[in-house]
Amino acid sequence: MATRLAVKIGDVTLNEADVYAFQCAYQVNEIPYLSLSIRDGDIAKETFERADDDKYSPGKKITLHGGIDDAKHLLFEGVLT
């Protein structure tokens, strides 16, 4: 059995290797949130292609699906801020 993860931001689908870490939270009387860290750029060159790309700009729809093997369940759906 393998844990699977799928993230979609606007029209862009990230593969599992692109996601460094995530935290998804649903709490009583709180707004649900997703904190997502993705691999991006070259620190030595000080270039960050994804962060500078309009495909990841605020207002884009973001979804997170996760599960075991081929079963993928919607874990989070929201708007990138």
C-alpha positions in Angstrom: 0.0 0.0 0.0 1.2 3.5 -0.9 0.0 6.8 0.2 -0.9 9.1 -2.8 -1.3 12.8 -3.0 -2.6 15.0 -5.8 -2.6 18.8 -5.7 -4.2 21.0 -8.4 -3.8 24.8 -8.5 -5.8 26.3 -11.3 -4.9 24.4 -14.4 -1.6 23.0 -13.0 -1.4 19.6 -11.4 1.5 19.0 -9.1 3.0 15.5 -8.7 3.9 14.0 -5.4 7.6 14.9 -5.8 6.8 18.6 -6.1 5.1 18.7 -2.6 7.6 19.1 0.2 5.0 19.4 3.1 1.4 20.2 3.8 -0.9 20.8 6.7 -4.6 20.7 6.3 -6.8 21.8 9.2 -10.5 21.8 10.0 -11.5 23.1 13.4 -14.7 24.0 15.1 -15.5 27.7 14.8 -12.4 28.3 12.6 -11.9 28.8 8.9 -10.4 25.6 7.3 -6.9 26.1 5.8 -4.2 24.3 3.8 -0.6 25.2 4.2 1.4 23.9 1.3 5.2 23.9 0.7 6.3 23.0 -2.8 9.8 22.5 -4.2 10.8 25.5 -6.3 13.8 27.3 -7.7 17.5 27.4 -7.2 18.7 29.2 -4.1 22.2 29.8 -5.5 20.8 31.5 -8.6 18.0 33.2 -6.6 15.4 32.1 -9.1 12.0 30.7 -8.2 10.1 29.8 -11.4 6.9 28.7 -9.7 6.6 31.5 -7.2 7.1 34.1 -10.0 4.6 32.4 -12.4 1.1 33.8 -12.7 -0.2 30.2 -12.6 0.2 30.3 -8.8 -1.2 33.8 -8.2 -3.8 34.5 -5.5 -7.3 33.8 -6.4 -6.6 30.5 -8.1 -8.7 27.4 -7.0 -6.7 24.8 -5.2 -7.7 21.2 -4.4 -5.9 18.5 -2.4 -6.8 14.8 -2.9 -5.2 12.0 -0.9 -5.6 8.4 -0.3 -4.0 4.9 -0.4 -3.1 3.4 -3.7 -5.7 4.4 -6.3 -8.4 5.7 -3.8 -8.3 9.5 -3.8 -10.5 11.5 -1.5 -11.0 15.2 -1.5 -9.2 16.6 1.6 -9.3 20.3 0.8 -10.8 22.7 -1.7 -10.3 26.4 -1.5 -8.8 29.6 -3.0 -5.1 30.4 -3.1 -4.2 33.5 -1.0 
